[in-house]
Amino acid sequence: MTACKAAAEKSPPAQDLPELPYAAELQTALDRALQEGQGKHDLGISAAVLVPGYEPWLGVSGSSQPGVPITADMLFNMGSIAKSLEAALALQLAEEGALDLDRPISDWLPVYPRVDARITVRQLLNHTSGIYNVFEHPDFTWVGPGVDYEKEWPVAEVFERFVGEPYGPPGEVQHYSSSNYLLLTAILEQTTGTPVPGEIGRRFLEPLALDNTFMSMGALPPARFSVAHPWLDVNGDGRLQDYGGVPQTWIASMTHPVLYATPLDMARWMNALYGEKRVLSEDALAQMLAVTESALPDPEGGRYGLGVVDFSKIVGVPVIGHGGSALGYSAAALYLPEKEIALAWSINTGESPPELANELMNNTVDAFSQVLFE
């Protein structure tokens, strides 16, 4: 397959569909999920749910900034949900014979500090490389006066400064690490000869008409998009500050391309990838969803395929997808295969302080689970 099957199978014209029977319950759940944050900080949340045979449900609650409510067309930084797009690109390239997932990364990359040259591309994809996570390094910080948000970090410097000793030998331990996708990005660009955001746009975003999605190597979305303002506790004083307009070049050069999107577009991506199966062949999708059992599991409880997380043990029903956190944002995009439901949501705070973002994300899972997961 040389491109997303949606290129040849355009979506049918929009039809009049009935409203989701439990739309009111979903809105109540969304409002309830945000209540813990309201009163402390004036934050917002946006969500989308896709159920076959019904019109998409879009829900919003709270504010982008004081006096400006969240609207359904606002983009959020989706963080590591970008990994699902990069993994899909890698699997398409493998099907085309352009990329061998089981070849060592030394076929493409130079030797970097504390990186075993025997690691394979597949081990980068499913976090069994053992490579240390840049975000866990004690010298890494998301915010503060010492952070140069416009800096483009060379890969060698990232590994020299922020990558510690491996968690274990390749294939013997599974530990979530965004450093894996920094190397994957470099390999994908060598393979295609083009920047990853452009290749993903050509293969996925344009054919699937994900028009409210913007991917770049750190550039902020252009003015034609409305973007939810991100909020962070920059000084550690318990007060959130508006961090809108801050470049993302530094974080893209440390991990992977930056992905901005509406929850509706991310729910559509989940549905196209896992529900309608318009992106990958059956074999490629099976590879993506295969969870490694031989490696020692991540101590945080993750079960990782290739750019996908199996949340079933956490939620209690079959659920796959990916979460994301970024500079002032938290997000999730999920698919429930037994119910054929795709959903996504995002909140305009994250990483600093992570406690508030985690509280709001957990509230959202709990609230939605009572309507969708049971």
C-alpha positions in Angstrom: 0.0 0.0 0.0 1.6 3.3 -1.0 -0.9 5.7 0.6 -3.9 5.8 2.9 -6.7 3.8 1.4 -8.9 6.8 2.0 -7.2 8.5 -0.9 -9.1 6.1 -3.2 -12.1 5.8 -1.0 -13.3 9.3 -0.2 -15.7 9.7 2.6 -19.4 9.5 1.5 -21.4 12.7 1.5 -22.7 13.8 4.8 -26.1 12.4 5.6 -28.7 13.5 8.2 -28.1 11.2 11.1 -29.9 11.0 14.4 -28.5 12.5 17.6 -26.7 10.2 19.9 -29.4 9.0 22.4 -27.1 9.7 25.4 -25.8 13.0 24.2 -27.1 14.8 27.4 -25.4 12.2 29.6 -22.1 12.8 27.9 -22.3 16.5 28.4 -23.1 16.0 32.0 -20.1 13.7 32.3 -17.9 16.3 30.6 -19.1 19.1 33.0 -18.6 16.8 36.0 -15.0 15.9 34.9 -14.1 19.6 34.9 -15.7 20.5 38.2 -12.6 19.5 40.3 -10.5 22.0 38.4 -13.1 24.8 38.4 -12.8 27.0 41.4 -9.0 26.3 41.5 -8.4 27.4 37.9 -10.6 28.5 35.0 -9.8 25.7 32.6 -11.5 24.0 29.7 -12.1 20.7 28.0 -13.2 19.6 24.6 -14.4 16.2 23.5 -15.8 14.2 20.6 -17.5 10.8 20.4 -18.2 8.9 17.2 -20.7 6.0 17.2 -21.7 4.3 13.9 -25.2 5.5 12.7 -25.3 8.7 14.7 -24.1 12.2 14.2 -20.8 13.0 15.9 -21.2 14.2 19.5 -19.1 17.3 20.3 -18.9 18.6 23.9 -17.1 21.5 25.5 -16.9 22.9 29.0 -15.0 25.7 30.6 -12.7 28.3 29.2 -9.7 28.8 26.9 -8.9 32.0 28.8 -10.9 34.2 31.1 -14.0 35.4 29.3 -13.4 33.1 26.3 -15.2 29.7 26.4 -13.8 26.6 24.8 -15.3 25.9 21.4 -15.4 22.7 19.4 -13.2 24.1 16.6 -10.3 24.9 18.9 -7.1 23.0 18.4 -5.1 21.5 21.3 -1.5 20.2 21.4 -2.2 16.4 21.4 1.3 15.5 22.6 2.2 11.8 22.2 -0.9 11.0 20.2 1.5 11.9 17.4 3.2 8.6 18.0 0.2 6.8 16.5 0.7 8.7 13.2 4.4 8.1 13.1 3.9 4.4 13.8 1.3 4.1 11.0 3.8 5.8 8.6 6.5 3.3 9.6 4.1 0.4 9.0 3.1 1.7 5.6 6.8 2.1 4.6 7.5 -1.4 5.8 4.6 -2.8 3.6 6.1 -0.9 0.6 9.5 -2.5 1.2 11.1 0.8 2.0 11.7 0.1 5.7 12.6 -3.1 7.5 11.3 -2.9 11.1 13.6 -5.7 12.3 16.8 -4.2 11.0 19.1 -2.5 13.6 19.0 1.3 13.9 22.7 1.4 13.1 21.7 0.9 9.4 20.4 4.5 9.5 21.9 6.3 12.5 25.3 7.1 13.9 26.3 5.9 17.3 24.8 7.9 20.1 25.7 7.8 23.8 24.0 5.1 25.8 22.2 3.7 22.8 22.8 0.0 21.8 23.4 -0.2 18.1 21.6 -3.6 17.9 18.2 -2.0 18.7 15.7 -2.5 15.9 13.1 -0.1 14.5 10.3 -2.3 15.9 11.9 -2.0 19.4 11.8 1.8 19.1 8.1 1.6 18.1 7.0 -0.6 21.0 9.3 0.8 23.7 11.4 -2.4 24.2 14.7 -0.7 23.2 15.7 0.0 26.8 16.6 3.6 25.8 16.2 6.1 28.7 13.3 8.6 28.5 14.5 12.1 28.0 11.6 13.4 30.1 12.7 11.4 33.1 16.2 13.0 33.3 16.7 15.2 36.4 18.1 18.0 34.2 15.0 18.2 31.9 12.4 20.8 32.7 9.3 21.8 30.8 9.2 25.4 31.9 11.3 28.1 33.5 13.9 30.8 32.6 16.5 28.3 31.5 14.3 26.8 28.7 15.0 28.1 25.2 11.7 27.2 23.5 13.0 28.2 20.0 16.1 26.0 20.2 16.4 23.1 17.8 18.4 20.5 19.6 20.8 18.3 17.6 20.0 14.6 18.3 23.5 13.9 19.5 23.2 16.8 22.1 19.9 15.5 23.4 21.4 12.1 24.0 24.5 13.6 25.6 22.6 15.9 27.9 19.3 14.2 28.8 19.5 10.5 28.1 20.7 8.4 31.0 21.7 4.7 31.3 19.4 2.2 29.6 16.6 0.5 31.5 17.9 -2.8 30.2 19.1 -4.6 27.1 17.1 -4.4 23.9 14.1 -6.6 23.9 14.3 -7.5 27.6 12.5 -4.6 29.1 9.5 -2.5 28.1 9.6 1.1 29.3 7.8 4.0 27.7 10.4 6.4 26.3 9.8 9.4 24.0 13.5 9.1 23.1 12.6 6.1 21.0 10.5 8.3 18.7 13.2 10.9 18.4 15.3 8.3 16.7 12.3 6.9 14.8 11.7 10.4 13.3 15.2 10.6 12.1 14.9 7.1 10.5 11.6 8.0 8.8 13.0 11.2 7.3 16.0 9.3 5.9 13.7 6.6 4.5 11.3 9.0 2.7 13.6 11.9 2.0 11.0 14.3 3.3 10.1 15.8 6.7 7.7 13.6 8.7 4.9 16.2 9.0 4.7 16.6 5.3 4.7 12.8 4.7 2.0 12.3 7.3 0.0 15.1 5.8 0.2 13.6 2.3 -0.6 10.0 3.4 -3.1 10.5 6.2 -4.3 14.0 7.0 -5.3 15.1 3.5 -6.9 11.9 2.3 -8.9 11.5 5.6 -9.9 15.2 5.4 -8.5 15.9 8.9 -8.6 19.6 8.1 -8.4 20.7 11.7 -5.1 19.0 12.3 -1.7 20.6 12.0 1.7 18.8 12.4 5.1 20.5 12.4 8.6 20.3 13.7 7.8 23.0 16.3 5.9 25.7 14.4 2.7 26.9 15.9 -0.6 26.5 13.9 -1.1 29.4 11.4 -3.7 32.1 12.1 -6.5 30.3 10.2 -6.8 28.0 13.2 -8.3 28.8 16.6 -6.1 27.4 19.3 -7.1 26.8 22.9 -4.8 28.7 25.3 -2.4 26.4 27.4 -2.0 27.0 31.1 1.0 26.2 33.3 2.2 26.7 36.8 5.5 28.2 35.6 6.8 29.4 39.0 5.6 26.5 41.1 3.5 28.9 43.2 0.2 27.2 42.5 -1.0 29.8 40.0 -1.5 29.0 36.3 -0.1 31.3 33.6 -1.2 31.5 30.0 1.6 30.0 27.8 -0.1 30.6 24.5 2.2 31.5 21.6 5.3 29.8 23.0 7.3 28.0 20.2 7.5 24.2 20.3 10.7 23.8 18.4 12.7 22.6 21.4 10.3 19.8 22.3 9.9 18.6 18.7 13.7 18.3 18.4 13.8 16.3 21.6 11.0 13.8 20.8 8.8 13.9 17.6 6.7 16.3 15.5 4.2 18.5 17.4 0.6 17.6 16.7 -2.2 20.1 17.1 -5.8 19.0 16.4 -9.4 19.1 17.5 -10.7 16.1 19.4 -13.1 15.4 16.5 -10.2 15.0 14.1 -8.4 12.7 16.6 -11.6 10.6 17.1 -11.8 10.4 13.3 -8.2 9.3 13.1 -8.9 6.5 15.7 -12.0 5.4 13.7 -10.1 5.4 10.4 -7.2 3.5 11.8 -8.9 0.9 14.0 -12.6 1.0 13.1 -12.9 1.5 9.4 -9.4 0.1 8.8 -8.7 2.5 6.0 -5.1 3.2 6.9 -3.2 -0.1 7.3 -3.6 -3.6 5.8 -4.9 -6.3 8.2 -1.4 -7.7 8.6 0.1 -4.2 9.4 -2.7 -3.5 11.8 -2.1 -6.8 13.5 1.5 -5.9 14.0 0.6 -2.5 15.4 -1.7 -4.1 18.0 0.6 -6.9 19.0 1.6 -6.4 22.6 5.0 -7.7 23.6 4.8 -10.3 26.3 8.4 -11.5 26.4 9.9 -8.3 27.8 9.6 -7.3 31.5 6.5 -4.9 31.6 6.7 -1.2 32.2 6.5 -0.5 35.9 3.8 2.1 35.2 1.6 -0.7 33.8 1.6 0.2 30.2 1.0 -2.4 27.5 2.4 -1.1 24.2 2.1 -2.2 20.6 3.6 -0.1 17.8 2.5 3.4 18.6 -0.6 2.2 20.5 -1.4 1.5 24.1 -3.7 -1.2 25.3 -5.7 0.3 28.1 -8.0 -2.6 28.6 -6.6 -3.7 32.0 -6.9 -0.1 33.3 -10.4 0.6 32.0 -11.9 -2.9 32.4 -13.1 -3.3 28.8 -11.2 -3.5 25.5 -9.8 0.0 24.8 -6.9 0.9 22.6 -5.4 4.3 21.6 -2.9 6.8 23.0 -2.6 9.6 25.5 -0.7 12.8 25.3 0.7 15.5 27.4 2.5 18.7 26.3 3.3 22.2 27.3 0.0 23.2 28.8 -2.2 20.4 27.4 -3.4 16.9 28.2 -5.2 14.6 25.7 -6.4 11.1 24.9 -7.7 9.4 21.8 -9.3 6.0 22.2 -11.1 3.3 20.3 -13.5 0.7 21.9 -13.5 -2.2 19.4 -16.4 -4.1 21.0 -18.6 -1.0 20.9 -17.1 0.5 17.7 -16.8 3.8 19.5 -14.1 6.3 18.8 -13.5 9.2 21.2 -11.0 11.9 22.0 -10.7 14.7 24.5 -8.2 17.4 25.5 -7.7 19.7 28.4 -5.8 23.0 28.4 -3.3 22.2 31.2 -0.6 19.6 31.5 2.9 18.7 32.6 3.2 21.6 35.0 1.6 21.0 37.3 1.1 17.4 36.4 -1.1 16.7 39.4 -3.9 18.9 38.2 -3.7 17.6 34.7 -3.7 14.0 35.9 -6.7 14.7 38.2 -8.7 16.2 35.3 -7.8 13.3 33.0 -8.7 10.7 35.6 -12.0 12.5 36.2 -12.7 12.4 32.5 -12.1 8.7 32.3 -14.3 8.0 35.3 -17.1 10.2 34.0 -17.0 8.9 30.5 -16.7 5.3 31.6 -20.1 5.5 33.3 -21.7 6.4 29.9 -19.5 4.6 27.3 -17.3 1.9 28.8 -19.8 -0.1 30.8 
